[in-house]
Amino acid sequence: MVYFSCFHSIMSYGIIFWGNSHHIITIFKIQKRIIRIMTNPNRHDTCCPLFNQLRILPLPSQYIYSLLLFVATNKILFLLNLQIHDINTCHNNNLHLPSTGLTLVRKGVAYSGCKIYNHLPPQIKSISNNVALFKSKLKKFLLRYAFYSVDEYYQENYNDYDW
């Protein structure tokens, strides 16, 4: 367990900067291999319940977690939609996504952070001003779903989540 803890610290260092790159797939495979070594499951079993059992976030979920903590602790750096226009919409309290066609900008911390934050369930988004509570609820949420990719996070419907 000590080795995994050390690997986990190294793996999550600066993840908000490299977690959206293609290298995440290789590192995630290594993380799953370590989980399998630690728990010795059947050969063809999925790792998803193992992550939950060990209370460890899969690497893509760790990226989402770190990015959302960055956004929540640095909200002053971001604009809300209601600060951009006066039209009253249901997305007024979402963070404003700048218009861009550049992939480099879309994979950046600010753009990805806003997009992921805007997709959060409203119950978690509403407590983002209380960082300690937000951190706790966010981790519980991410442990429950154990996302294997950011795309999977965007596709999930949170209506069945027990708040």
Order of alpha helices (4+ residues) and beta strands (2+ residues): alpha-alpha-alpha-alpha-alpha-alpha-alpha-alpha-alpha-alpha-alpha
